[in-house]
């Protein structure tokens, strides 16, 4: 076994950084001089120290702003953990476990023989008649061609050509597929191309009975021949339905206008086998189309989520667990508003106003996403964001405050540039409130919207209204998450119905964040 220990850092963007280290002491933090650099805004420059030894790690916090946690408990003194172990630098996950050597990864299983899966390897065909061998080769190759070919129209034409080649009695043929919306049969391939030999009577019989058959071998078949069948000179023909999940989705047929007794039972079995493969290809094409449509709906739905949360929701969607519905839980609401926007924008050209909003919203959205927040909506010049939903997050209040601090810091930088360029600018007021809400995906399956409902949203609005230009005002529960870590001063604000509500103004410029 190797003496190396692996330290795996889960980065904010969803990637991972791995360090294979010998026993010893290593400093973790945001500073580039740290042994283990963790590029996250919520991590202090020198955040924690890991004392690694074989099978053990001792975790020591170095006076970080956000704290170091084990099992959701903030550590005060050096803490010894058996490997494998998981620790949190603020909200950044770090896994620690013994490194695996290449020798340990090597399988002990002996392989007596092997075949390269990339090489074409049809089943043994020795001793088969020439025609039977060609048919078997076609049936073997067909699924591979169907999987590789994007243009099914071209592939269906190729299939029909090979069918006619391998059924000696077949002179003409066609492949018809049901349109997914109208349910009408559409011609997808025919030989000859300009005169498809289609009998509506026999096609409908194939569809309704879901059976393959040879028509015309018996004299009785011609006793009650329809006018359309007479017009296209059908003497004998073979018909096979394309059936998928007990539903007829098309028909494959060939015929001979010159003679009867043109086909055998082996020919019919071969045609039916090809029809089965064609049905699978059509069903797969329809499935891919449905997936593409669902992805468009899902992409629209997930635009307001951070990349990390978006990847989790996409995984839920793939597993069929992303469903409409709401739940009640405690989250943190952040509401920001541009101070003086209405007054400043009233005299500006509309394009100048749009450019200013885009300039601000770009950086504000970045910080919300960087701290795992969800943008519920843009309301004029305001942004409503939620932390702790749709994915639960035990650090939601802390992350919301950190996001607010970074938003104010980024606003200062943007405003310095806008002033230097002679452009209009606004200041930002932010209210942050933690409380219970109803949240989730509401609506129909093809039109879902993420939303949050409850008095907590109204309270966040009151706290936002109380925030002056460049201020962050937070509620009592939010304050508990940063107590002793980020400086703040208490104040009272007036509510819509309450006489006074306790609040705290965050001293974000002296927080150690936003630098």
DRENDRENSE-854111 format. One record per residue: y negated, z negated, x of N, C-alpha, C, O in turn. Coordinates in steps of 0.2 Angstrom, whole numbers, plus 5000, padded with zeros to 4 digits. Each point is the difference from the previous one (the first is absolute). Last residue first. Layout:
// residues N
YZXYZXYZXYZX/...
//
This chain:
// residues 515
479450064938499750025006500250075002499850035005/500949834975499550054999499650025007499550045000/501549724999500350064997499450055000499449985000/500249795005500550035006500350064998500350035004/498049844983500749994999500550025006500549984999/496950024996500349965005500749984999500349955002/498550204984499850025006500249965006500150015006/500449954970500450055003499850025007500450025004/499449784978499650025006500450055005500249985005/499949964967500450015007499550025005499650054999/500149814977499850065004500350005007499949955004/500949944971499949995007499750065003500350064998/500049794976500150065004499849995008499849945001/500549954971500049995007500150065004500550044998/498349954978500750015002499949995008499550025003/499149924972500050015007500750015002500549974998/499050044979499349995003500050015007499550035002/502150124982500049935003499349995003499650045002/500950164988500149954995499949935003499849964996/499850235018499850034993500149954995499549994995/500049915029500550054997499750024994499549984997/499449935027500049994993500550054997500050065003/500149805021499750074997500149994993500449964997/499549885027500250014993499750064997499450025002/501549905025499450014995500250004993500650014999/500349945030500050004992499450024997499449995002/501550115022499649944997500050004993500150064997/501550035026499750014994499649944998500149955002/501650165020499549964997499750024994499950064998/502749975011499450044999499449964997500149974995/501949915010500150065004499450055001499850025005/500449774981500249985007500050065005500149995006/500450074969499749945002500249985007500550005002/500150194984499650015006499849935003499650005005/501650034974500450045005499750005006500350025005/498649874977500649965002500450045006500249975004/498050144983499849955006500549965003500049995006/500550144975499950045005499849965006500250015006/499949884974500650025002500050045007500449995004/497549964985500349955003500750015003500249985005/498150234994500249954995500449945004500250015005/497950175006500749994998500149944995499649955000/498550245012500049944996500749994997500350054997/498150095023500750004997500149934997499949955003/497950225005500349944999500750014998500250054997/497950125007500449975006500349945000500249975005/498150064976500250065005500349975006499749955003/500749894977499550035002500150065005500650015002/500949864978500050025007499350045002499950054997/500949884981499749955003499950015007499649975004/501650184982499350004998499649955004499450015001/502950005002499750055003499350014998499550015005/501849834985499949985007499750065004499649985005/501050054973499449955000499949985007499449995002/502450164994499350034999499549955000499450025003/502749904999499950045006499350034999499650015005/501349894977499749955004499850035007499549995003/501650144981499349994997499749955005499450005002/502950055002499550065001499349994998499550015004/502149834991499950005007499550055002499650005005/501349984973499449975001499849995008499450005001/502350204990499949935000499349975001499650045003/502150195004499749974994499949935000500549975002/500150285013500049935000499549974994499550024999/502050235009499449964998500149935000500649975001/500450305004500049935003499449974997499550025001/501850194987499449985004500149935002500349954996/501250284994499949935002499449995004499850035004/501550174983499349985001499949935000499949964996/502350145001499650065003499349995001499650045002/501849794988500350025006499750055004499950015006/498549844978500750044999500250025007499749995005/498849794994499950074997500750024999500549975000/498649845018500050014993499950074998499750045003/501049795019499950074998500050004992500649994997/498549785015500650045001499850074998499550024999/499649704997500050065004500650055000500549974999/498049794991500650054998499850065004499550035000/499749735010499850064996500750034997500549985002/498349785011500650034997499750064996499550004997/499249925026500249974993500650044997500250055003/497649945017500750005000500249974993499749944998/498150205014500249954995500850005000500250064999/497350055013500749995001500349944996499749955001/498050235003500249944997500850005000500350064999/497450075014500749994999500249944996499849955003/498050245004500249934998500750004998500350054997/498050125020500649994996500149924998499949965004/498050245002500449945002500549994995500050034995/498750215011500149954996500449945003500350015005/498250245001500549965001500049944995499449984997/499650295011499949944996500649965001500650025001/498650145019500450004994499949944996499949945002/499450135021499550004995500350014993499750034996/501449935026500050074998499550014994499950064998/500549725011499850045006499950084998499750035003/501149824981499349985001499850055006499450035000/502949974995499650044995499249995001499650044999/501949845015500050085001499650034995499650055002/500749724996499650025006500050075001499550035002/501849904980499350004999499650015006499450035000/502949955002499850074997499350004998499750055001/501249755009500050065005499850064996499650045003/500649774984499449995005500050065005499450035001/502449964984499450024996499449995005499550055000/502549875007500050075001499450034996499750055002/500749724998499950025006499950085001499650025003/501049884976499349995002499850025007499550035001/502849994992499550044996499349995002499650055001/502049815008500050065004499650054996499650045003/500649754987499749995006499950075004499550025002/501949974978499350004999499549995006499550035000/502949975003499750074998499349994998499650055002/501449755002500050045007499750074998499650035004/500949834978499449985003499950045007499450025001/502550024986499450034997499449975003499550045000/502549895009499950075001499450034997499650045002/501149744993499850005007499850085002499550015002/501549944977499449985000499650005007499550025001/502850054996499650044997499349985000499550045001/502849895009499350005003499550044997499550025003/502849984989499849925001499349995003499749954999/501350264986499849995007499749935001499549984996/501950234987499849935001499849995007500350035005/499450204983500549975003499849935002499449995002/499250164986500649994996500649975004500449974997/497749915008500350044995499950085002499550015002/499649815010500649964998500350044994500449974997/497150075007500449985005500649964997499849954997/498250244994500449954999500449995006500350045003/497250084989500650005004500449944998499749944999/498050224994500449944998500750015003500350054999/497050045005500750015001500449944998499849945002/497650204992500449945002500750025001500350054998/497850094995499949985007500449945002499949975005/501050154974499350025003499949995007500450035004/501749894991499650004994499350015002499649955001/503150085008499350015002499650004993500150044996/502449855008499650054997499350005004499849955002/502349935005500150014992499650064998500250044996/500849905029499450024996500150024993500350054998/501049785020500150064996499350014997499749964997/501249925028499749994993500150074996500250055003/500349875021500650014995499749994993500349974995/498450055026500249934998500550004994500149954997/499050255011500249975006500349934999500449985004/498650144978500650035001500349965007500649985000/497249984994500449974995500750025001500549965000/497950135014500149935002500549974994500449955002/499050284996500449995006500149925001500649995002/497950074981500750014998500549995006500549984999/497250015005500249944996500750014998500449955000/498650235012500149945004500249944996500549965002/499050244986500550015005500249945004500649995001/497650004983500749994997500550025005500649975000/497150075006500249934999500749994998500449965003/498850264998499949975007500249935000500449975004/499550154976500650015003500049975007500549985003/497649994984500649974997500650015004500449965002/497750175004499949935001500649954998500249965004/499750274990500149995007500049935002500449985004/498950074974500850015001500249995007500449975002/497350034993500349944998500750015001500349955002/498550245003499949945005500349944998500249965004/499950224981500450015006499949955005500549985004/498150024977500749984999500450015005500549965001/496949995004500450064997500749974999500349965004/497849864995500450045004500350064997500249994994/498649814997499550055002500450055005499650045003/501649774987499650044994499650055003499950054996/501449805018500350064998499650044995500150064999/499349725008500050045006500250074998499750055002/500549774982499350025002499950055005499650045000/502649894994499750034995499250025001499850064999/501549815017500250075000499650044994499850055001/500149715008499550044999500150085000499650045000/502449815008499449974998499450055000499950045005/502949994992499450025005499449974997499850024994/502749885004499550044996499450015005499849965004/503149944993499450025004499550044996500250044996/502149795001499550054996499450005005499749955001/503049954999499450025004499650054996500350054998/501949774996499650054998499450005005499649955001/503049945000499350005002499750064998500250065002/502149814987499750055004499349985002499749964998/502649944988499449985003499850065005500450015004/501150044973500049965007499349995002499650034998/502050104981499549965002500149965006500649985002/500150284989500249935001499449965001499550025002/501350244987499649965003500349935001500549984997/500250315000500149934998499549955004499850025005/501550244998499549974996500149934998500649984999/500750115023500050014992499449974998499749965002/501850095021499350004998499950024993500050064998/502149935014499849944998499249994999499849954998/501950235010499950004993499749934997500249984995/500150115028500649964998500049994992500449974997/497950155015500650045002500649964997500550034998/497449874999500050064996500750035001500350024996/499149805018500249984994500150064995500550004996/498750055025500749985000500249974994500650024998/497250035003500450065000500749995001500450034997/498149795004500050034993500450065000500450014995/499249905026500549954996500150034993500550004998/497950115016500750015002500549964997500650024998/497149944998500250074997500750015002500450034996/498649795013500249984993500250074997500550004996/498650025025500649965001500349984993500650014999/497450125003500650045003500649955000500650034998/497549914984500050015007500750035002500550004997/498450054979500449955004500050015007499950065002/499250084979499649945001500449955004499749945000/501350274994499450025004499649935002499650005005/502550044980500049965006499450015005499949975005/500550164974500149934998499949955006499749955000/500450295003499449984996500049934999499449965001/502550125008499550005005499349984997499649975003/502350054983500049945004499550005005499749955001/500550244986499849954995500049935005499549964999/501450235011499350014999499749944996499449985001/502950035002499649985006499350015000499649965002/501850114980500049925000499649985007499649954999/500850284999499549984995500049925000499449984999/502250115015499350025002499549984995499449985002/502849994992499849955006499350025002499649955001/501450194984499849944996499849955005499549964999/501350245010499450014996499749944997499449985000/502750025010499550005005499350014997499549975002/502450044984499949935002499450005005499649965000/501150254993499749974994499849925003499549984998/501950155016499350035000499649964995499449995001/502849965000499749975005499350035001499549965001/501950124983499949934998499649975006499549964998/501250265005499550004995499849934998499449985000/502450055015499450025003499450004995499549985002/502749974990499849955005499350025003499649955000/501550214987499749954996499749945004499549974998/501650205013499450034998499749944995499449995001/502849985007499549995005499350024998499549975002/502250064982499949935002499549995005499649965000/501150264996499549984995499949925000499449984999/502250135015499350025002499549974995499549985002/502849994993499849965005499350015003499649965001/501350174982499849944997499849955006499649964999/501250265006499450004997499749934998499449985000/502850045008499550015005499350004998499649975002/502250034982500049935004499450005005499649965001/500950244988499749964996499949935003499449975000/501950195011499350025000499649954996499449995002/502949984998499749985006499350025001499649965002/501650124979499849934999499849975007499549955000/500050314996500649955000499849934999499449995000/499550284994500049935003500649964999500450014996/499250214995499650015007500149935004499950005006/500850104971500549975004499750005008500450025004/498550174981500249934998500549975006500250045004/497750154999500749984999500149934998499649965001/498250145003500450065000500749994998500450044997/497649815007499950044994500550064999500050034995/499949705016500250075002500050054993500349994995/498649755015500450044995500150075003499850015006/499349704998500150075003500450044995500349974996/498149785005500550054998500050065004499550025003/499449714993500250055005500550044997500549984998/497649834992500650044999500050055006499550035002/499249714990500050075002500750044999500549974998/499049804997499450015003499950085002499550025002/502049784982500050075003499350025002499549994996/501649755004499650054997500050075003500050015006/501249785001500250024993499550054996500150004994/499649945030500049944996500150014992499649984996/500250245015499849945004499949944995499650004996/501450285005500049944997499849945005500350005005/499850284991499849955005499949944996499549994996/502350214997499449964998499849965007500449985003/500950274994500149935002499349964999499550025002/502050234993499449964998500249935002500549974999/500350315003500249935001499349965000499550025002/501550244987499549965004500349935001500449974996/500050314994500349935002499549965004499750035004/499650174985500750014998500449935002500449984996/496950114998500549945003500750024998500150004994/497550125003500750025002500449955003500250015006/497549984983500149995007500750025003500149985006/499450044971499450045003500149995008499850055003/501749844982500150075000499550035004500250055004/499449734992500650015005500250075000500250025006/498249924978499750005007500550005005499950035006/500849984972499650065001499750005007500050055004/502249814991499450004998499650065002500350045005/502449924990499550015005499350004997499950044996/502649924996499349984997499550005005499649955001/502650125005500050024993499349984997499850044995/500949925028499650064999500050024992499650054998/501749775012499349995002499650054998499449994999/502950024997499749974995499349995002499549994996/502150095019499750054996499649974995499550044997/500849845026500350014994499750054996499450015000/499649945020500750025002500450014994500550045000/497249895000500150075000500750025002500250054999/498549725010499950044993500250075001499850035005/500649715007500050085001500050034994500449994995/498649755012500550044997499950085002499550025003/499649694999500050075003500650044997500549974998/498049824991500750025002499950075004499650044998/498849824987500149975007500750025003500349955003/498650104974500749985001500149965007500549965001/497450144993500249954995500749975001500149944999/499050235016499549945000500349954995500149945002/501050274999500149965006499649945000500349945002/499350204980500749984999500149955007500349954999/497850185000499949944996500749964999500049944999/499950265013499649955004500049944996500149945002/500950254988500449975005499749955004500349955002/498450174982500549974997500549965005500249944998/498050195010499749944997500649964997500149945000/500050245020500249994993499849944998500349945002/499050225020500049944996500250004993499750044996/499950095029500550014994500149944996500549965002/497350145013500549955000500550014994499750004994/498750165020500350004994500649954999500650015000/497950025019499650034995500350004993499750024995/501449905026499449964999499650034994499749964996/503050065006499450035003499449964998500049974995/501049875007500250065004500350054994500649984997/497849775006500450054996500250065005499650025004/499149714992500350055005500450054996500349984995/498449854994499849985007500350055005499750015006/499549974967500450035004499849995007499450015002/500549824976499650055004500450035006500549975002/499649884972500450035006499550055004499850044997/499349744988500250075000500350035006499949975006/499149814990500750004998500250074999500650014999/497249895007500150044994500750004998500250004994/499249885026499549984995500250034993500149974995/501150085026500149924999499549984994500249954996/501150295006499449975002500049934998500249984995/502150155010499649984995499349975003500049975005/501650245005499849925001499649984994499550044999/502350185010499449984996500049925000500549975000/500650265014500049934999499449984996499450025002/502350215001499449975000500149935000500549974998/500850305006500049924999499349985000499550035001/502450205002499349974999500149934999500549974999/501450145007499550055002499349984999499650025004/503149885000499349984998499650065002500050025006/502449955000499950034994499249994997499950044995/500949865026500150085000499850034994499750055000/499449725011500450024994500150074999499550034998/499349885020500649975001500450004993500649985000/497250125003500450035005500749975000500550035002/497949894983500250074998500550035006500450044998/498649755005500549994995500350074998500650014999/497749985017500649985003500549994994500650025002/497250034992500350055004500749995003500450044999/498449794989500350054995500250065004500650034998/498449805014500649974997500350064996500650015000/497350035009500550005005500749984997500550035002/497649954985500250075001500550015005500550044999/498749744998500450024994500250085000500550024998/498049895019500749975001500550034994500550015001/497250034998500350045005500749985001500450055001/498349824984500150074998500350055005500550034998/499049745008500650014996500150074997500650024999/498149885022499950054995500650014996500450045003/499649815015499549974996499950054994499849984995/502449965021499650054998499549974995500149974995/501749915016499550025005499550054997499450005002/502449904985499649955002499450025005499549975000/502150194991499649974995499549945002499550004998/502150095017499550054999499549974995499450015000/502549875004499650005006499450044999499449985002/502350024982499649944999499550005006499549974999/502050225001499550004995499649935000499450014999/502650055015499350015003499449994995499549985001/502950014993499849955005499350005002499749955001/501150214985500049944996499849945005499749954998/500750275011499450004996499949934997499549975000/502550065011499550005005499349994996499649965002/502350084986500049935002499449995005499749955000/500850274992499749964995499949935002499549964998/501550195017499350015000499749964994499449975001/502950025002499749975006499250014999499749955002/501750154983500049934998499649965006499749964999/500750285003499549984995500049934999499449974999/502250105017499350025002499549984995499549965001/502849904999499850075000499250015001499749954999/501649855013499750024994499950074999499850035005/501049845015500550034995499750024994500450024996/498149815018500650045003500550024994500249964996/497749905004500150064995500550045003500150064998/498549685005500550055003500250054994500149984994/497549915005500649985000500550055002499950065000/497649955010500450014993500749975001500249995005/497549985009500749985001500450014993500149954997/497450085019500350024994500850005000500350025005/497949825008500450065001500350024994500449954996/498449845007499550065000500450065000499750064999/501449735004499950014993499550064999499950034995/502049935024499350004999499850024993500250054998/502149825009499750064999499350004999499749954997/502549905015499450004996499850074999500250055004/501849755005499850075000499450004995499849964996/501149835012500550055003499850074999500250045005/498449724998500050064996500550055003500050025005/499649694995500150075004500150054995500250004995/498349765005500550044996500150075004499650035003/498849795002500749995004500550054996500550015003/496650004999500649994996500750005004500050045005/497449905002500550055001500649984996500249945000/497849925003499950054995500650054999500250034995/499649815023500249964994500050054994500349994995/499050095026500749995000500249964993500650024998/497150025006500350064999500849994999500350034996/498249754999500150055005500450064998500350014995/498049814992500750035000500050055006499650055000/498849714996500150085000500750025001500449965002/498749824984500350025007500050085000500250034995/497949864990500750005000500350025007499650045003/498049934979500349985007500749995000500349964996/497450144988500749985000500249995008499850045004/497849964980500350015007500849984999500149944999/497650134984500749975001500250025007499950065002/497649894986500450055004500649975002500149955003/498049934986500550044995500450055004500350044996/498849765017499750014994500450044995500549974998/500850035020499449995002499550024995499950054999/502849874999499450044998499449985004499849945000/503150065003499449975000499450044998500150065000/502849925002499550044998499449955000500049954997/502650075016499549974997499450044997499950065003/503049925007499350044999499549964996500249964996/500549905019500050074999500650024996500549985000/498149785000500650035002499950084999499750024994/498349805009500450044996500550035003500050025006/497949784997500650035003500450044994500149964995/497149965009500650004996500650045003499950065001/497549815004500550055002500649994996500349945000/497749974987500249995007500550055002500350044995/498749994984499549965003500249995008499550005004/501150194975500249965005499449965003499550035001/501050074974499650015006500249955005500149944998/501450184982499749945002499650015007500350025005/501150144984499449994996499749935001499549994997/502450095017500249994993499449984995500149954996/498950055026500850015000500249984993499949944998/497650135015500449984995500750015001500250055003/497149935008500650035001500549974995500049935000/497250125000500549965000500750035002500050064999/497550014999500450014994500749965000500349994995/498150005024499649994994500550014993499949954996/501049955029499850064996499649994994500049944997/501049925023499449994996499750064997499450024999/502749995011499549995005499349994997499550025003/503349944991499450034997499549985006499949945002/502850085001499449965000499450044998499950055003/503149954998499350034997499549955001500049954997/502550105014499649954998499350034999499750045004/503050044996499350025001499649944998500249974995/502650115012499549954997499350035001499950045005/502350065003500149974994499549964997500149974994/499550075031500650034997500249964993500249945000/497250065006500649995004500650024996500050024995/497149995004500750034999500549975005499950005006/497649944982500449985006500750024999500349974996/497150114994500750004999500449985007499950035005/497549944982500450015006500749994999500249964996/497350124990500649965001500350015006499950055003/497950054992500249964994500649955001499949954997/498050195014500549975003500349954995499749954998/498850204993500050035007500649975004500450045003/499949944970499549985005500150045007500550025001/500150074974500349975006499549985005499550055001/500150094979500249934998500349955005500149945000/499550305003499349974999500149924998499649965002/502250195013499849994993499449964999499949955004/501850145015499450034998499949994993500050054996/501349835024500150014993499350034997499649965000/501850005026499450024996500250024993500450034998/500749825023500250044994499450014996499749964996/499849955024500750035002500350044994500350055001/497049935002500649964998500650035002500150065000/497750035002500249975006500649964998500449975005/498350154979500450045004500349975006500550035003/498949844974499750025006500450055004500649985000/500049904979499750075000499750025006499850065001/502449784999499350004997499750075000500350055002/501849775010499950054995499350004997499749954999/501749975025499549994995499950064995500150065002/502149825013499650064999499549994994500149964995/501949935024499549984995499650064999499850035005/502949975002499449985002499549994995500250004994/502350155010499749934999499449985003499950025006/500450244991500449955002499849934998499449994998/500250244987499749955005500549955003500549984996/498850254988500649975002499849965007499950035005/498850074972499949985007500749975002500249954996/498650224983500649965002499949995008499850045004/498950044971499950005007500549955003500049944998/499650214977500249945004499950015008500150065002/498750034972500450025006500249935003499849954999/498750064982500750014999500550025005500650005000/497049945001500150074997500750014998500250064998/499149735012499750014994500150074997500050004993/501849905024499350025000499850014993500450004995/501649855017499950054994499350014999499649964998/502049975024499449994997499950054994500150065001/501949825016499850064995499449984996500149964996/501449965027499449984996499850064996499750045003/502749895012499550054997499549964995500249964996/501249975028499949984993499550054997499550025004/502449965018499450024997499949984993500550004997/501549985018499549945000499350024997499649954999/503050174995499350005004499749945000500049964994/502750065004499450004996499450005004500049975006/
//
